[in-house]
Amino acid sequence: MKHLTTLLAILLFSSGFAAAAEALNTVCPVSGKPASPAITSNYSKTVAVCCNKCKTQFNTTPKAYLANILGAISGQCPLSKKKADSAFTVTYARQVAFADAASKAEFDKAPDKWIKEVRQ
């Protein structure tokens, strides 16, 4: 039975039933034009939080805490505002699509400025 469960889990994961990555945005965050899935950039920002509770809270709905992550003060947990512990970190990561190469280049120069404009 244990082997059957393991095999089923592998099959489900490999066939796409596992949690999928967030869909690409359909509107370019820089130009406001329709985004192309052929022109993308990867955004990632990691910060320390104070505890496992905040880490779990962030990991449950990371986009809800994006403003906290962007405004994080060094040494302070962006969720609880308590002292951060470098043993606990969270990462907001997202693949972003753009309308054109110029918009991608603009985003790549200052991604923190533009990431909050990313919409589905």
N, C-alpha and C positions, 0 to 999 in steps of 0.2 A: 504494500500500500504506500509506503514511504517513497519508493521509487516511482510509482505512478503519479503521486503528487508532484514530485520534482520534475518529472517529464512534462506534466500538464503545465506547470509554471513556465518552463522553458519554451514550450510551444506557444503559449499565450503571449509571452514577452516578444518572441521573435516574429509573431504574426501581427504585431501592432496593437494588441489589446492592452498593453502596459500604458501608463500615463504618458501622453504625448507632449512634446514640447509646445510651448505657446505659439500660436499661429503668428505668422508675419503680419505686421501692420499693413493696412491697405492704403493709407494716406501718408505721404512723405512728411516727416516732422519739420523739415526745413522749408520746402516750397509749398506744401499744402496740396500738391498735385497727386494723382494716383501713383502709388508706389509700385515698383517692379521687383518681383522676387529674384530677378537676376542681378540686382545691384544691392548688396547688403553689407552690413558691418556688424561686428559683435561688440556689445557693450557689457562691461562687467565692473562692479564696484563691491569691494569687500570691506566690512567694518567689524570691529569688536563690539560685542554686547556684554551684558553683565552676568547672564546666567542661562541655563538651559530653557527656562520658561520663556524668556524673550526670544531665544533662538527658535523654539518651536512655534511661538506666536508668529514670528516673521516668516518662517518656512511654510506656514499654513496659507498665508495670503501675502506674498512678497510685494506685489504691486501696491497694496494698500499702505505700505510703509516706505515707498520710494522717496517721498518728500522728507521723511525722517532721515533716511540714508544720505540723501544729497546734502542735508543741513547738519549732518553729524559733526559734533565738536570733538576734537581729538581727546581721547581719554574718557569720554562720556558715552554711555549706552544710548543709542538714538531712539530706543523704545521707552525705556523706563526713566532715562535721564540720570541714572545712578552711575557710579564709577564703572567703566568698562573693564572686562577681564580678557586679556588676549588669548586665553584658552578657549573662549567662546567667540566664534566669528560667524557672520552671515554674509552671503553674496547675492546681490541682485544681478542677474545676467539675462540678456535678451538679445536676440538677433533682430536687427532693424533693417527694413527695406526702404529704398529711396527712389525718387522719380528719375534721377539722373546722377551722373558721376560728380557734377559740381556740388550737388546737395550732400552727397556722401562725404566729399572732401571737407565741406563746411562742418558737418557733424563730427567728423574725425578730429578736427582741430580743437573742439570744445564739447565733447559728448555730454558732460554734466549739464551744460546749458540747454541742450536740445532733448535729452531723454524724456523729460516730463511731457513733451509734446507728442510722444508716440501714442497713437490710438490704434485700435484694431481696424 
